[in-house]
Amino acid sequence: MKLILKNTCFFVLFALSSNYAFAYPTNFIGTWKNLNPNTRGIVKLIITPGPIMRMYGACTPTPCDNGTTSLITFGNNVSDLNHKVAVGHFNLNFKKIGTTLKLLNNNRLSFEHFNQFTDSSGRQNYWMTENFKKVLPYNEE
């Protein structure tokens, strides 16, 4: 009887923890390009399974690679497995950047970034909202 109870508890815990795996935000995955070609903010996002986001800033002559961050995704409620919002955080040498992504549909997302300068430059902290279009789906090959 103890063994059956133990196995049942293990199965229930495994089943409950497995539900989180189904909340995989596949619509975030892909390469995203800013709809504003003249942005002074973020020009490109690449989101891979994990989900992991690589962010590129508007530098010249080529975009700045700001590195990667893990994304945490959110649904509309505790039962929603179709997550449409994600947050991430970057810690660069001269500033910290908090990000919020919101899927508008399968090919568009709204991207907010909150920039806090940490380099004693006197620059003011700022935030921006930018819109992105998916230009490439993620391909594991």
N, CA, C and O atoms as a GROMACS GRO file, in nm:
protein
  564
    1MET      N    1   0.082  -0.119   0.000
    1MET     CA    2   0.000   0.000   0.000
    1MET      C    3   0.087   0.126   0.000
    1MET      O    4   0.059   0.223  -0.071
    2LYS      N    5   0.196   0.122   0.083
    2LYS     CA    6   0.286   0.236   0.089
    2LYS      C    7   0.349   0.261  -0.048
    2LYS      O    8   0.363   0.375  -0.091
    3LEU      N    9   0.386   0.155  -0.116
    3LEU     CA   10   0.449   0.167  -0.247
    3LEU      C   11   0.352   0.226  -0.348
    3LEU      O   12   0.392   0.310  -0.429
    4ILE      N   13   0.227   0.184  -0.345
    4ILE     CA   14   0.127   0.240  -0.437
    4ILE      C   15   0.107   0.388  -0.409
    4ILE      O   16   0.101   0.469  -0.502
    5LEU      N   17   0.096   0.424  -0.281
    5LEU     CA   18   0.080   0.565  -0.243
    5LEU      C   19   0.202   0.646  -0.286
    5LEU      O   20   0.188   0.757  -0.338
    6LYS      N   21   0.321   0.592  -0.263
    6LYS     CA   22   0.444   0.660  -0.301
    6LYS      C   23   0.450   0.680  -0.452
    6LYS      O   24   0.483   0.789  -0.499
    7ASN      N   25   0.419   0.577  -0.529
    7ASN     CA   26   0.420   0.587  -0.676
    7ASN      C   27   0.313   0.683  -0.726
    7ASN      O   28   0.337   0.757  -0.821
    8THR      N   29   0.196   0.684  -0.662
    8THR     CA   30   0.089   0.776  -0.701
    8THR      C   31   0.133   0.920  -0.676
    8THR      O   32   0.112   1.008  -0.761
    9CYS      N   33   0.193   0.945  -0.560
    9CYS     CA   34   0.241   1.081  -0.530
    9CYS      C   35   0.347   1.123  -0.630
    9CYS      O   36   0.346   1.236  -0.678
   10PHE      N   37   0.439   1.033  -0.663
   10PHE     CA   38   0.542   1.064  -0.761
   10PHE      C   39   0.480   1.097  -0.896
   10PHE      O   40   0.519   1.194  -0.960
   11PHE      N   41   0.383   1.016  -0.938
   11PHE     CA   42   0.318   1.039  -1.067
   11PHE      C   43   0.245   1.174  -1.069
   11PHE      O   44   0.255   1.247  -1.168
   12VAL      N   45   0.173   1.206  -0.961
   12VAL     CA   46   0.100   1.333  -0.955
   12VAL      C   47   0.197   1.450  -0.960
   12VAL      O   48   0.176   1.545  -1.035
   13LEU      N   49   0.304   1.442  -0.881
   13LEU     CA   50   0.404   1.550  -0.883
   13LEU      C   51   0.469   1.562  -1.020
   13LEU      O   52   0.490   1.674  -1.069
   14PHE      N   53   0.500   1.451  -1.083
   14PHE     CA   54   0.560   1.453  -1.217
   14PHE      C   55   0.462   1.514  -1.318
   14PHE      O   56   0.500   1.596  -1.401
   15ALA      N   57   0.336   1.473  -1.310
   15ALA     CA   58   0.235   1.526  -1.403
   15ALA      C   59   0.217   1.675  -1.384
   15ALA      O   60   0.208   1.750  -1.481
   16LEU      N   61   0.213   1.720  -1.259
   16LEU     CA   62   0.197   1.863  -1.234
   16LEU      C   63   0.318   1.941  -1.283
   16LEU      O   64   0.302   2.047  -1.343
   17SER      N   65   0.438   1.890  -1.258
   17SER     CA   66   0.556   1.963  -1.303
   17SER      C   67   0.570   1.956  -1.454
   17SER      O   68   0.628   2.046  -1.514
   18SER      N   69   0.519   1.852  -1.517
   18SER     CA   70   0.528   1.839  -1.662
   18SER      C   71   0.440   1.941  -1.733
   18SER      O   72   0.470   1.979  -1.846
   19ASN      N   73   0.333   1.986  -1.669
   19ASN     CA   74   0.247   2.086  -1.732
   19ASN      C   75   0.324   2.211  -1.770
   19ASN      O   76   0.293   2.274  -1.871
   20TYR      N   77   0.424   2.246  -1.692
   20TYR     CA   78   0.502   2.365  -1.722
   20TYR      C   79   0.576   2.349  -1.854
   20TYR      O   80   0.598   2.447  -1.924
   21ALA      N   81   0.614   2.228  -1.887
   21ALA     CA   82   0.684   2.205  -2.013
   21ALA      C   83   0.593   2.234  -2.132
   21ALA      O   84   0.641   2.272  -2.239
   22PHE      N   85   0.463   2.217  -2.115
   22PHE     CA   86   0.371   2.242  -2.226
   22PHE      C   87   0.349   2.391  -2.250
   22PHE      O   88   0.297   2.430  -2.355
   23ALA      N   89   0.388   2.474  -2.154
   23ALA     CA   90   0.370   2.618  -2.167
   23ALA      C   91   0.486   2.677  -2.247
   23ALA      O   92   0.538   2.783  -2.213
   24TYR      N   93   0.525   2.609  -2.351
   24TYR     CA   94   0.639   2.654  -2.429
   24TYR      C   95   0.596   2.762  -2.528
   24TYR      O   96   0.505   2.739  -2.608
   25PRO      N   97   0.658   2.877  -2.523
   25PRO     CA   98   0.617   2.992  -2.604
   25PRO      C   99   0.674   2.987  -2.746
   25PRO      O  100   0.759   3.069  -2.780
   26THR      N  101   0.630   2.894  -2.826
   26THR     CA  102   0.689   2.875  -2.958
   26THR      C  103   0.672   2.995  -3.050
   26THR      O  104   0.754   3.014  -3.140
   27ASN      N  105   0.569   3.075  -3.031
   27ASN     CA  106   0.550   3.190  -3.120
   27ASN      C  107   0.656   3.299  -3.101
   27ASN      O  108   0.671   3.384  -3.188
   28PHE      N  109   0.728   3.297  -2.990
   28PHE     CA  110   0.838   3.392  -2.970
   28PHE      C  111   0.961   3.356  -3.054
   28PHE      O  112   1.039   3.442  -3.091
   29ILE      N  113   0.976   3.227  -3.083
   29ILE     CA  114   1.098   3.177  -3.145
   29ILE      C  115   1.111   3.228  -3.288
   29ILE      O  116   1.018   3.218  -3.368
   30GLY      N  117   1.229   3.285  -3.320
   30GLY     CA  118   1.256   3.333  -3.455
   30GLY      C  119   1.344   3.457  -3.452
   30GLY      O  120   1.392   3.498  -3.347
   31THR      N  121   1.366   3.515  -3.570
   31THR     CA  122   1.441   3.639  -3.584
   31THR      C  123   1.342   3.752  -3.609
   31THR      O  124   1.257   3.743  -3.696
   32TRP      N  125   1.356   3.858  -3.530
   32TRP     CA  126   1.263   3.971  -3.532
   32TRP      C  127   1.339   4.097  -3.572
   32TRP      O  128   1.448   4.123  -3.521
   33LYS      N  129   1.281   4.176  -3.663
   33LYS     CA  130   1.343   4.300  -3.710
   33LYS      C  131   1.253   4.418  -3.673
   33LYS      O  132   1.131   4.411  -3.686
   34ASN      N  133   1.316   4.527  -3.627
   34ASN     CA  134   1.242   4.648  -3.591
   34ASN      C  135   1.172   4.703  -3.714
   34ASN      O  136   1.232   4.713  -3.821
   35LEU      N  137   1.044   4.740  -3.699
   35LEU     CA  138   0.968   4.798  -3.811
   35LEU      C  139   1.017   4.938  -3.847
   35LEU      O  140   0.991   4.987  -3.958
   36ASN      N  141   1.088   5.004  -3.756
   36ASN     CA  142   1.143   5.137  -3.782
   36ASN      C  143   1.289   5.123  -3.825
   36ASN      O  144   1.375   5.097  -3.741
   37PRO      N  145   1.319   5.138  -3.955
   37PRO     CA  146   1.457   5.120  -4.001
   37PRO      C  147   1.552   5.227  -3.947
   37PRO      O  148   1.674   5.210  -3.955
   38ASN      N  149   1.498   5.337  -3.893
   38ASN     CA  150   1.580   5.447  -3.841
   38ASN      C  151   1.588   5.449  -3.689
   38ASN      O  152   1.627   5.550  -3.630
   39THR      N  153   1.550   5.340  -3.624
   39THR     CA  154   1.552   5.337  -3.479
   39THR      C  155   1.691   5.366  -3.425
   39THR      O  156   1.792   5.331  -3.486
   40ARG      N  157   1.695   5.430  -3.310
   40ARG     CA  158   1.820   5.449  -3.237
   40ARG      C  159   1.824   5.354  -3.118
   40ARG      O  160   1.912   5.363  -3.031
   41GLY      N  161   1.727   5.262  -3.114
   41GLY     CA  162   1.716   5.168  -3.004
   41GLY      C  163   1.767   5.030  -3.042
   41GLY      O  164   1.887   5.009  -3.063
   42ILE      N  165   1.675   4.936  -3.050
   42ILE     CA  166   1.706   4.796  -3.079
   42ILE      C  167   1.665   4.764  -3.222
   42ILE      O  168   1.553   4.794  -3.262
   43VAL      N  169   1.757   4.704  -3.300
   43VAL     CA  170   1.728   4.677  -3.441
   43VAL      C  171   1.685   4.534  -3.468
   43VAL      O  172   1.609   4.508  -3.561
   44LYS      N  173   1.733   4.439  -3.385
   44LYS     CA  174   1.704   4.299  -3.414
   44LYS      C  175   1.705   4.217  -3.286
   44LYS      O  176   1.782   4.244  -3.194
   45LEU      N  177   1.617   4.117  -3.282
   45LEU     CA  178   1.610   4.019  -3.174
   45LEU      C  179   1.616   3.881  -3.236
   45LEU      O  180   1.551   3.855  -3.338
   46ILE      N  181   1.692   3.792  -3.177
   46ILE     CA  182   1.691   3.652  -3.218
   46ILE      C  183   1.654   3.571  -3.094
   46ILE      O  184   1.723   3.574  -2.992
   47ILE      N  185   1.542   3.499  -3.105
   47ILE     CA  186   1.493   3.420  -2.991
   47ILE      C  187   1.498   3.273  -3.029
   47ILE      O  188   1.438   3.231  -3.128
   48THR      N  189   1.570   3.196  -2.949
   48THR     CA  190   1.588   3.053  -2.972
   48THR      C  191   1.521   2.975  -2.859
   48THR      O  192   1.486   3.033  -2.756
   49PRO      N  193   1.503   2.843  -2.878
   49PRO     CA  194   1.441   2.764  -2.772
   49PRO      C  195   1.513   2.782  -2.640
   49PRO      O  196   1.635   2.798  -2.635
   50GLY      N  197   1.437   2.778  -2.536
   50GLY     CA  198   1.488   2.800  -2.401
   50GLY      C  199   1.384   2.869  -2.316
   50GLY      O  200   1.356   2.818  -2.207
   51PRO      N  201   1.326   2.978  -2.355
   51PRO     CA  202   1.370   3.064  -2.465
   51PRO      C  203   1.485   3.157  -2.424
   51PRO      O  204   1.490   3.205  -2.310
   52ILE      N  205   1.575   3.179  -2.518
   52ILE     CA  206   1.690   3.266  -2.501
   52ILE      C  207   1.681   3.376  -2.606
   52ILE      O  208   1.656   3.349  -2.723
   53MET      N  209   1.702   3.502  -2.562
   53MET     CA  210   1.696   3.615  -2.655
   53MET      C  211   1.834   3.679  -2.671
   53MET      O  212   1.900   3.709  -2.572
   54ARG      N  213   1.876   3.700  -2.796
   54ARG     CA  214   1.995   3.779  -2.828
   54ARG      C  215   1.945   3.911  -2.884
   54ARG      O  216   1.857   3.913  -2.970
   55MET      N  217   2.000   4.022  -2.833
   55MET     CA  218   1.950   4.155  -2.869
   55MET      C  219   2.061   4.235  -2.936
   55MET      O  220   2.177   4.232  -2.894
   56TYR      N  221   2.024   4.307  -3.044
   56TYR     CA  222   2.118   4.388  -3.120
   56TYR      C  223   2.074   4.535  -3.118
   56TYR      O  224   1.960   4.567  -3.154
   57GLY      N  225   2.164   4.623  -3.075
   57GLY     CA  226   2.136   4.766  -3.069
   57GLY      C  227   2.175   4.837  -3.198
   57GLY      O  228   2.248   4.782  -3.281
   58ALA      N  229   2.126   4.960  -3.213
   58ALA     CA  230   2.150   5.040  -3.334
   58ALA      C  231   2.286   5.108  -3.325
   58ALA      O  232   2.295   5.223  -3.281
   59CYS      N  233   2.390   5.040  -3.366
   59CYS     CA  234   2.524   5.096  -3.373
   59CYS      C  235   2.565   5.103  -3.520
   59CYS      O  236   2.504   5.037  -3.604
   60THR      N  237   2.666   5.181  -3.550
   60THR     CA  238   2.715   5.188  -3.688
   60THR      C  239   2.864   5.152  -3.688
   60THR      O  240   2.934   5.187  -3.594
   61PRO      N  241   2.912   5.085  -3.787
   61PRO     CA  242   2.844   5.050  -3.912
   61PRO      C  243   2.760   4.923  -3.903
   61PRO      O  244   2.682   4.894  -3.994
   62THR      N  245   2.776   4.845  -3.795
   62THR     CA  246   2.695   4.723  -3.781
   62THR      C  247   2.627   4.725  -3.644
   62THR      O  248   2.675   4.790  -3.552
   63PRO      N  249   2.515   4.655  -3.630
   63PRO     CA  250   2.445   4.650  -3.501
   63PRO      C  251   2.534   4.595  -3.389
   63PRO      O  252   2.618   4.508  -3.413
   64CYS      N  253   2.515   4.647  -3.268
   64CYS     CA  254   2.587   4.601  -3.148
   64CYS      C  255   2.522   4.474  -3.096
   64CYS      O  256   2.400   4.469  -3.079
   65ASP      N  257   2.602   4.373  -3.071
   65ASP     CA  258   2.552   4.251  -3.009
   65ASP      C  259   2.554   4.272  -2.859
   65ASP      O  260   2.661   4.277  -2.798
   66ASN      N  261   2.435   4.285  -2.799
   66ASN     CA  262   2.425   4.308  -2.655
   66ASN      C  263   2.424   4.179  -2.574
   66ASN      O  264   2.406   4.183  -2.452
   67GLY      N  265   2.444   4.066  -2.638
   67GLY     CA  266   2.447   3.940  -2.567
   67GLY      C  267   2.311   3.875  -2.556
   67GLY      O  268   2.216   3.909  -2.627
   68THR      N  269   2.303   3.778  -2.464
   68THR     CA  270   2.181   3.699  -2.450
   68THR      C  271   2.126   3.707  -2.308
   68THR      O  272   2.197   3.740  -2.212
   69THR      N  273   1.999   3.674  -2.298
   69THR     CA  274   1.933   3.660  -2.169
   69THR      C  275   1.827   3.551  -2.181
   69THR      O  276   1.770   3.529  -2.288
   70SER      N  277   1.801   3.485  -2.071
   70SER     CA  278   1.688   3.391  -2.065
   70SER      C  279   1.561   3.474  -2.053
   70SER      O  280   1.558   3.575  -1.984
   71LEU      N  281   1.458   3.428  -2.119
   71LEU     CA  282   1.328   3.494  -2.108
   71LEU      C  283   1.239   3.414  -2.013
   71LEU      O  284   1.243   3.291  -2.011
   72ILE      N  285   1.160   3.485  -1.935
   72ILE     CA  286   1.057   3.424  -1.852
   72ILE      C  287   0.925   3.463  -1.917
   72ILE      O  288   0.899   3.581  -1.940
   73THR      N  289   0.842   3.365  -1.946
   73THR     CA  290   0.716   3.392  -2.017
   73THR      C  291   0.597   3.381  -1.922
   73THR      O  292   0.604   3.317  -1.817
   74PHE      N  293   0.487   3.448  -1.963
   74PHE     CA  294   0.368   3.455  -1.879
   74PHE      C  295   0.242   3.436  -1.962
   74PHE      O  296   0.233   3.485  -2.075
   75GLY      N  297   0.145   3.366  -1.906
   75GLY     CA  298   0.013   3.353  -1.966
   75GLY      C  299  -0.083   3.452  -1.903
   75GLY      O  300  -0.044   3.532  -1.818
   76ASN      N  301  -0.209   3.446  -1.946
   76ASN     CA  302  -0.312   3.537  -1.893
   76ASN      C  303  -0.360   3.498  -1.753
   76ASN      O  304  -0.411   3.582  -1.679
   77ASN      N  305  -0.342   3.370  -1.718
   77ASN     CA  306  -0.383   3.322  -1.586
   77ASN      C  307  -0.305   3.196  -1.554
   77ASN      O  308  -0.222   3.154  -1.634
   78VAL      N  309  -0.331   3.135  -1.440
   78VAL     CA  310  -0.253   3.019  -1.396
   78VAL      C  311  -0.275   2.895  -1.482
   78VAL      O  312  -0.196   2.801  -1.475
   79SER      N  313  -0.381   2.892  -1.561
   79SER     CA  314  -0.410   2.778  -1.647
   79SER      C  315  -0.368   2.800  -1.792
   79SER      O  316  -0.370   2.706  -1.871
   80ASP      N  317  -0.331   2.921  -1.828
   80ASP     CA  318  -0.301   2.957  -1.967
   80ASP      C  319  -0.164   2.904  -2.008
   80ASP      O  320  -0.061   2.949  -1.957
   81LEU      N  321  -0.162   2.810  -2.101
   81LEU     CA  322  -0.037   2.754  -2.152
   81LEU      C  323   0.012   2.827  -2.276
   81LEU      O  324   0.122   2.799  -2.325
   82ASN      N  325  -0.066   2.919  -2.327
   82ASN     CA  326  -0.032   2.994  -2.448
   82ASN      C  327   0.026   3.131  -2.407
   82ASN      O  328  -0.043   3.232  -2.413
   83HIS      N  329   0.151   3.131  -2.366
   83HIS     CA  330   0.214   3.252  -2.314
   83HIS      C  331   0.239   3.355  -2.424
   83HIS      O  332   0.288   3.322  -2.531
   84LYS      N  333   0.204   3.480  -2.395
   84LYS     CA  334   0.217   3.587  -2.493
   84LYS      C  335   0.300   3.705  -2.443
   84LYS      O  336   0.318   3.803  -2.515
   85VAL      N  337   0.350   3.697  -2.320
   85VAL     CA  338   0.433   3.803  -2.263
   85VAL      C  339   0.560   3.740  -2.209
   85VAL      O  340   0.558   3.630  -2.154
   86ALA      N  341   0.672   3.811  -2.226
   86ALA     CA  342   0.801   3.762  -2.174
   86ALA      C  343   0.882   3.879  -2.121
   86ALA      O  344   0.866   3.993  -2.165
   87VAL      N  345   0.969   3.849  -2.025
   87VAL     CA  346   1.059   3.951  -1.970
   87VAL      C  347   1.202   3.895  -1.970
   87VAL      O  348   1.223   3.775  -1.961
   88GLY      N  349   1.297   3.987  -1.981
   88GLY     CA  350   1.439   3.952  -1.975
   88GLY      C  351   1.519   4.068  -1.920
   88GLY      O  352   1.466   4.177  -1.901
   89HIS      N  353   1.646   4.044  -1.894
   89HIS     CA  354   1.731   4.147  -1.834
   89HIS      C  355   1.874   4.134  -1.887
   89HIS      O  356   1.929   4.024  -1.894
   90PHE      N  357   1.932   4.247  -1.924
   90PHE     CA  358   2.070   4.253  -1.970
   90PHE      C  359   2.149   4.341  -1.873
   90PHE      O  360   2.099   4.442  -1.824
   91ASN      N  361   2.273   4.301  -1.846
   91ASN     CA  362   2.362   4.380  -1.761
   91ASN      C  363   2.487   4.408  -1.844
   91ASN      O  364   2.580   4.328  -1.846
   92LEU      N  365   2.490   4.525  -1.911
   92LEU     CA  366   2.604   4.563  -1.993
   92LEU      C  367   2.706   4.637  -1.905
   92LEU      O  368   2.678   4.666  -1.789
   93ASN      N  369   2.820   4.668  -1.960
   93ASN     CA  370   2.924   4.738  -1.883
   93ASN      C  371   2.880   4.876  -1.836
   93ASN      O  372   2.923   4.920  -1.729
   94PHE      N  373   2.795   4.943  -1.911
   94PHE     CA  374   2.760   5.081  -1.881
   94PHE      C  375   2.613   5.102  -1.846
   94PHE      O  376   2.575   5.211  -1.803
   95LYS      N  377   2.530   4.999  -1.864
   95LYS     CA  378   2.389   5.013  -1.828
   95LYS      C  379   2.324   4.877  -1.808
   95LYS      O  380   2.374   4.774  -1.853
   96LYS      N  381   2.210   4.882  -1.740
   96LYS     CA  382   2.125   4.765  -1.724
   96LYS      C  383   2.001   4.789  -1.809
   96LYS      O  384   1.951   4.900  -1.818
   97ILE      N  385   1.953   4.682  -1.872
   97ILE     CA  386   1.835   4.692  -1.958
   97ILE      C  387   1.734   4.587  -1.917
   97ILE      O  388   1.763   4.467  -1.922
   98GLY      N  389   1.616   4.630  -1.878
   98GLY     CA  390   1.504   4.541  -1.854
   98GLY      C  391   1.416   4.539  -1.978
   98GLY      O  392   1.392   4.644  -2.038
   99THR      N  393   1.368   4.423  -2.017
   99THR     CA  394   1.288   4.413  -2.140
   99THR      C  395   1.155   4.345  -2.114
   99THR      O  396   1.144   4.257  -2.028
  100THR      N  397   1.054   4.388  -2.189
  100THR     CA  398   0.922   4.325  -2.189
  100THR      C  399   0.881   4.304  -2.334
  100THR      O  400   0.884   4.398  -2.413
  101LEU      N  401   0.843   4.183  -2.367
  101LEU     CA  402   0.797   4.150  -2.501
  101LEU      C  403   0.651   4.108  -2.492
  101LEU      O  404   0.613   4.034  -2.401
  102LYS      N  405   0.569   4.154  -2.586
  102LYS     CA  406   0.429   4.113  -2.590
  102LYS      C  407   0.395   4.074  -2.733
  102LYS      O  408   0.403   4.156  -2.825
  103LEU      N  409   0.356   3.948  -2.752
  103LEU     CA  410   0.314   3.902  -2.884
  103LEU      C  411   0.182   3.967  -2.920
  103LEU      O  412   0.084   3.956  -2.846
  104LEU      N  413   0.179   4.033  -3.034
  104LEU     CA  414   0.055   4.093  -3.084
  104LEU      C  415  -0.017   3.993  -3.174
  104LEU      O  416  -0.140   3.988  -3.175
  105ASN      N  417   0.060   3.915  -3.248
  105ASN     CA  418   0.013   3.800  -3.326
  105ASN      C  419   0.135   3.714  -3.355
  105ASN      O  420   0.241   3.738  -3.296
  106ASN      N  421   0.124   3.616  -3.444
  106ASN     CA  422   0.237   3.525  -3.468
  106ASN      C  423   0.356   3.592  -3.534
  106ASN      O  424   0.467   3.538  -3.530
  107ASN      N  425   0.336   3.708  -3.597
  107ASN     CA  426   0.444   3.773  -3.670
  107ASN      C  427   0.476   3.915  -3.622
  107ASN      O  428   0.559   3.983  -3.684
  108ARG      N  429   0.414   3.960  -3.515
  108ARG     CA  430   0.439   4.095  -3.464
  108ARG      C  431   0.453   4.091  -3.312
  108ARG      O  432   0.382   4.017  -3.244
  109LEU      N  433   0.545   4.173  -3.261
  109LEU     CA  434   0.554   4.187  -3.117
  109LEU      C  435   0.589   4.329  -3.080
  109LEU      O  436   0.655   4.401  -3.155
  110SER      N  437   0.544   4.368  -2.963
  110SER     CA  438   0.576   4.497  -2.904
  110SER      C  439   0.689   4.471  -2.805
  110SER      O  440   0.684   4.376  -2.726
  111PHE      N  441   0.791   4.556  -2.809
  111PHE     CA  442   0.911   4.536  -2.728
  111PHE      C  443   0.941   4.664  -2.652
  111PHE      O  444   0.968   4.769  -2.711
  112GLU      N  445   0.936   4.656  -2.519
  112GLU     CA  446   0.971   4.770  -2.435
  112GLU      C  447   1.106   4.742  -2.372
  112GLU      O  448   1.133   4.630  -2.329
  113HIS      N  449   1.191   4.845  -2.366
  113HIS     CA  450   1.316   4.831  -2.294
  113HIS      C  451   1.337   4.951  -2.204
  113HIS      O  452   1.315   5.066  -2.241
  114PHE      N  453   1.382   4.919  -2.082
  114PHE     CA  454   1.402   5.016  -1.976
  114PHE      C  455   1.551   5.023  -1.948
  114PHE      O  456   1.611   4.925  -1.904
  115ASN      N  457   1.612   5.140  -1.974
  115ASN     CA  458   1.757   5.155  -1.972
  115ASN      C  459   1.801   5.237  -1.851
  115ASN      O  460   1.761   5.352  -1.835
  116GLN      N  461   1.884   5.174  -1.766
  116GLN     CA  462   1.936   5.240  -1.647
  116GLN      C  463   2.088   5.250  -1.661
  116GLN      O  464   2.157   5.149  -1.665
  117PHE      N  465   2.139   5.373  -1.669
  117PHE     CA  466   2.283   5.393  -1.683
  117PHE      C  467   2.353   5.374  -1.549
  117PHE      O  468   2.307   5.424  -1.446
  118THR      N  469   2.464   5.301  -1.552
  118THR     CA  470   2.538   5.268  -1.430
  118THR      C  471   2.682   5.318  -1.437
  118THR      O  472   2.764   5.282  -1.352
  119ASP      N  473   2.715   5.400  -1.538
  119ASP     CA  474   2.854   5.440  -1.560
  119ASP      C  475   2.887   5.581  -1.512
  119ASP      O  476   2.992   5.634  -1.548
  120SER      N  477   2.802   5.642  -1.432
  120SER     CA  478   2.824   5.778  -1.379
  120SER      C  479   2.843   5.881  -1.489
  120SER      O  480   2.911   5.982  -1.469
  121SER      N  481   2.782   5.859  -1.605
  121SER     CA  482   2.796   5.951  -1.718
  121SER      C  483   2.702   6.071  -1.707
  121SER      O  484   2.718   6.170  -1.779
  122GLY      N  485   2.605   6.062  -1.618
  122GLY     CA  486   2.507   6.170  -1.606
  122GLY      C  487   2.390   6.157  -1.703
  122GLY      O  488   2.298   6.239  -1.700
  123ARG      N  489   2.393   6.053  -1.789
  123ARG     CA  490   2.281   6.032  -1.881
  123ARG      C  491   2.159   5.989  -1.803
  123ARG      O  492   2.169   5.917  -1.703
  124GLN      N  493   2.043   6.033  -1.849
  124GLN     CA  494   1.917   6.001  -1.782
  124GLN      C  495   1.869   5.861  -1.822
  124GLN      O  496   1.885   5.820  -1.937
  125ASN      N  497   1.812   5.790  -1.728
  125ASN     CA  498   1.749   5.662  -1.758
  125ASN      C  499   1.631   5.689  -1.851
  125ASN      O  500   1.568   5.795  -1.844
  126TYR      N  501   1.602   5.592  -1.940
  126TYR     CA  502   1.491   5.611  -2.034
  126TYR      C  503   1.430   5.476  -2.070
  126TYR      O  504   1.489   5.371  -2.046
  127TRP      N  505   1.310   5.482  -2.128
  127TRP     CA  506   1.245   5.362  -2.179
  127TRP      C  507   1.192   5.390  -2.319
  127TRP      O  508   1.166   5.505  -2.356
  128MET      N  509   1.178   5.284  -2.397
  128MET     CA  510   1.125   5.292  -2.534
  128MET      C  511   1.031   5.176  -2.558
  128MET      O  512   1.047   5.069  -2.501
  129THR      N  513   0.934   5.199  -2.645
  129THR     CA  514   0.850   5.091  -2.697
  129THR      C  515   0.874   5.086  -2.847
  129THR      O  516   0.864   5.187  -2.916
  130GLU      N  517   0.906   4.967  -2.896
  130GLU     CA  518   0.933   4.949  -3.039
  130GLU      C  519   0.853   4.828  -3.088
  130GLU      O  520   0.818   4.739  -3.010
  131ASN      N  521   0.825   4.826  -3.218
  131ASN     CA  522   0.748   4.716  -3.277
  131ASN      C  523   0.835   4.638  -3.373
  131ASN      O  524   0.912   4.694  -3.451
  132PHE      N  525   0.821   4.506  -3.367
  132PHE     CA  526   0.903   4.416  -3.445
  132PHE      C  527   0.818   4.322  -3.529
  132PHE      O  528   0.704   4.289  -3.495
  133LYS      N  529   0.877   4.280  -3.642
  133LYS     CA  530   0.814   4.183  -3.731
  133LYS      C  531   0.906   4.061  -3.739
  133LYS      O  532   1.028   4.074  -3.750
  134LYS      N  533   0.844   3.942  -3.734
  134LYS     CA  534   0.921   3.820  -3.749
  134LYS      C  535   0.964   3.808  -3.895
  134LYS      O  536   0.881   3.809  -3.986
  135VAL      N  537   1.095   3.797  -3.917
  135VAL     CA  538   1.145   3.788  -4.055
  135VAL      C  539   1.193   3.647  -4.088
  135VAL      O  540   1.198   3.609  -4.205
  136LEU      N  541   1.227   3.570  -3.987
  136LEU     CA  542   1.271   3.433  -4.008
  136LEU      C  543   1.221   3.345  -3.893
  136LEU      O  544   1.235   3.383  -3.776
  137PRO      N  545   1.164   3.231  -3.925
  137PRO     CA  546   1.132   3.138  -3.816
  137PRO      C  547   1.263   3.074  -3.767
  137PRO      O  548   1.363   3.074  -3.839
  138TYR      N  549   1.262   3.020  -3.648
  138TYR     CA  550   1.380   2.950  -3.597
  138TYR      C  551   1.388   2.815  -3.665
  138TYR      O  552   1.288   2.746  -3.680
  139ASN      N  553   1.509   2.778  -3.706
  139ASN     CA  554   1.533   2.649  -3.769
  139ASN      C  555   1.652   2.585  -3.700
  139ASN      O  556   1.761   2.642  -3.699
  140GLU      N  557   1.632   2.467  -3.642
  140GLU     CA  558   1.740   2.402  -3.566
  140GLU      C  559   1.847   2.342  -3.654
  140GLU      O  560   1.950   2.298  -3.602
  141GLU      N  561   1.830   2.338  -3.784
  141GLU     CA  562   1.929   2.277  -3.872
  141GLU      C  563   2.050   2.364  -3.889
  141GLU      O  564   2.143   2.327  -3.960
   0.00000   0.00000   0.00000
